[in-house]
Amino acid sequence: MFVTAQQLEQQMPDATRLLSDEPEMETSLHYMQLLLLVTSLEWLWRDSNDFFIGANLTIYFSRQQLRNRDFRGPDFFLVKDTEKRSRSSWVVWEEDGRYPDLIIELLSESTADIDRNLKKNLYENRFHTPEYFWFSPENFEFAGFELVGNKYQEITPNARGWRWSDVLRLYLGVEAGKLRYFTPDGNLVPTPEEAAIAAQQQASVAQQQASEAQLQLEQERLRSQRLAERLRSMGVNPDSLS
């Protein structure tokens, strides 16, 4: 018995309800690094609604994968030109066939070989993800690759050791033992907390400058007042000198 595409769709389960099936971050270093990557990019793009960031979230890309429970959830991935909304996982066939545009893996002792080999091959050959980076929060190993044709080629670092991302239009680089984003002109992309502290510091500086300017005006007024009093004591009308 043949069925129409609409009937088949009605019989299929709602794959958008698939939950992520990823282990917890291995250490607090990994967790804090992941949080930093997510929050600073969210802050930078706070006025945009056309991207999705996945953090330690499973990507479901085939029914065979579901049967084999061969789940490959990147630590961090970005999909551009998509709806910014909450998701329990990223289900490729429910997202118009979209795979991540950029992936970052955080290396650990137990996952480093998988991230450098098996996952790299998967992201290169199956996902065709344009850019793939990895970073170790423990020993600061950092590498980046871009898809040229069908093969990954390493992204050459600049003099600071930063690697340019065409997907992000930002640099990725290690600063104070953390993987951070930098603008094309070299400025650090802050977290919301860092941005708030910087704004508070700027406000304090501006207030201090305003107070100093007011003090200078007051001192100038007092000097002018004393001079006028001295002239009057000498029988000179200060107004006649203006």
Disulfide bonds with the S-S distance in Angstrom:
none
